[in-house]
């Protein structure tokens, strides 16, 4: 059986999910990029690797989610 993130969270909790994502992140990003013919990358407003620093537009999106999350607002595409 192929494990996915939700299975890992249920089985090992969030610590297991972090380990899963750390091990699979590049593979997942690459496969979704090819599948959707898109440019997908991992960014952060607090990166440990300077290559992952979000640009101004990405920071705007990150802040939108940070403001949304505590309020549990419904997001529309």
C-alpha positions as CSV (number, residue, x, y, z in Angstrom):
1,X,0.0,0.0,0.0
2,X,1.3,3.4,-1.0
3,X,1.3,5.7,2.0
4,X,0.2,9.3,1.7
5,X,0.4,12.3,4.0
6,X,-3.1,11.8,5.5
7,X,-2.4,8.1,6.3
8,X,0.9,9.1,7.9
9,X,-0.8,11.8,10.0
10,X,-3.4,9.3,11.2
11,X,-0.7,6.6,11.9
12,X,2.1,8.7,13.3
13,X,0.7,12.1,14.1
14,X,2.1,15.4,13.0
15,X,5.7,14.4,13.8
16,X,5.4,11.5,11.4
17,X,3.9,13.9,8.8
18,X,6.9,16.2,9.1
19,X,9.2,13.3,8.5
20,X,7.1,12.1,5.6
21,X,7.1,15.5,4.0
22,X,10.8,16.1,4.5
23,X,11.6,12.8,2.8
24,X,9.0,13.1,0.0
25,X,8.8,16.9,-0.6
26,X,11.0,17.1,-3.7
27,X,9.5,14.0,-5.3
28,X,6.0,15.3,-4.7
29,X,6.7,18.8,-5.9
30,X,8.4,17.5,-9.1
31,X,5.5,15.0,-9.9
32,X,2.8,17.6,-9.3
33,X,4.7,20.1,-11.4
34,X,4.9,17.7,-14.3
35,X,1.3,16.5,-13.9
36,X,-0.1,20.1,-14.0
37,X,2.5,21.6,-16.4
38,X,3.1,24.2,-13.7
39,X,6.0,25.8,-11.9
40,X,5.6,24.7,-8.2
41,X,8.2,25.5,-5.6
42,X,8.5,25.6,-1.8
43,X,8.9,29.0,-0.1
44,X,8.7,30.4,3.3
45,X,8.6,33.7,5.1
46,X,11.1,32.2,7.6
47,X,13.4,29.9,5.4
48,X,16.3,27.9,6.8
49,X,17.6,27.9,3.2
50,X,17.9,31.2,1.5
51,X,16.8,29.5,-1.8
52,X,13.3,29.1,-0.2
53,X,12.7,32.8,0.6
54,X,9.3,33.9,-0.6
55,X,9.2,36.9,-2.9
56,X,6.8,39.8,-2.4
57,X,3.8,38.2,-4.1
58,X,4.4,34.9,-2.2
59,X,4.7,36.7,1.1
60,X,1.3,38.3,0.4
61,X,-0.2,34.9,0.0
62,X,1.6,33.5,3.1
63,X,0.2,36.4,5.1
64,X,-3.3,35.8,3.8
65,X,-3.1,32.2,5.1
66,X,-1.6,33.3,8.4
67,X,-4.5,35.7,8.9
68,X,-7.1,33.2,7.7
69,X,-6.0,30.2,9.8
70,X,-6.9,31.5,13.3
71,X,-10.2,32.8,12.1
72,X,-11.1,29.6,10.2
73,X,-12.5,31.6,7.4
74,X,-13.6,29.8,4.2
75,X,-11.3,30.4,1.3
76,X,-12.5,30.6,-2.2
77,X,-10.3,29.7,-5.2
